[in-house]
């Protein structure tokens, strides 16, 4: 994965008030813009394609999550209430926080290495 840090993070903060908590940004694989906001409670990763098309690659999202949040950290993608929905750039939002816990799908479905066809 090719990561190119963004040098103009401070200009983003002044242009867009909702980006004030962004602490770093990068261009990933010359395809995605990733902005990372860190607060006391959570990490918020915003991901969008540079051409504004929808993201269809789960593996790309997983790699971005692993790099910016951590390979062994859990993150969730947010699907907002209809009244809060804004989709003018196909931006995807991942959130993670300490001690986050969600059901383990491997345990839920008794997944094991011999039974990958479930």
N, C-alpha and C positions, 0 to 999 in steps of 0.2 A: 504494500500500500504506500503510495507516494503522498507525503504530507508537506504542504507549503504553507508556513505560518502567514497569517494576514498581519500586515504592519499598520493598518489604519483602524484599529479597534476603537481608539478614542473618537475618531470622526463619526463612527457608527453610533456611538452613544449620544452625541449631540444631535445627530440627524433624526434619530428615532428614540423617543423617550422610553419605549418598552424594552430597549436594549441596554439600559443603564447598568444592569448587573452582569453584562458580558465581560468575562475576564480574558478570554482568548478566542482566536478564530483561526481557521485554516481552510485551504483549498485541498480537497482530497481527490487523488487520481485525476486531476484536471476536469472533474465532473461535478463535484459537490462543494457547496460552501457550508461549513460547519461553524456554528457559534456556540460557545460554552459559557454558561452563566453559573456562578457558584454563589449560593447564599448560605446562611447558617444552617438551614434545614435540608437543602437538596441541591443536586446538580441538575441543570436543565441544558440539554443539548438540542439545538435547532439545526435541522438538516434540510437542505434543498438543493436541487440540481441547478447548475449555472444556467441551463437553458429553460428553466422553470417547468419542465415536463414532470409528470409523476414519477416517483421512485418505485420501481417494480422488483428490485433485487433485494431479497431478504439477506443474502450473504453479504452484500455491501453494507446494509444497515447493521448487521451483526459485527462486522469488522470495525465500523465507525464506533459503535457502542463499546467494543473491547478496547479500542485505542483511547478514547476520551473518558470513559467511565471505569473500565477495568474488565478483564476477561472473566473474572469470578464474581463480578457484581451483577445484581439484577437491575434491569431498567424496564420501565413500562412506557408504551406509546399512548399518548392522550387522545381520546376522541371526545371533544367538548360537547356540552349541551348545544342544541340547535341554536338557541338564542345567543350563544357565545361564538358561534362558528364563523371563521373568516378564512377564506381560501383564495387569496389572490396570487399566491406564489408557490403553491404546492409545498408548503413548509411542513416538515414532520417534527414532532416534539417528543423527546425522550426525557424521562425523569428518573432519578435514582436518589436514594437517601440511605443513611446508615441503618443497618439492621432491617432493611426492607425484606419482606418475605411474601412469597406467592406460592401457590401449590406447585409442587415439583411434578412435572408431567411424566418423568420416568417412573416415579413412584405411583402416580395416579393410575397409570395404565400398565403397570408391571412390565415396563419395557426392559429388555436386556439385550445384550450384544447378539444373541442368537436369533432374536425375533424382531428384526428391523422392518418387517412388512406390515406392521400394525397401522 
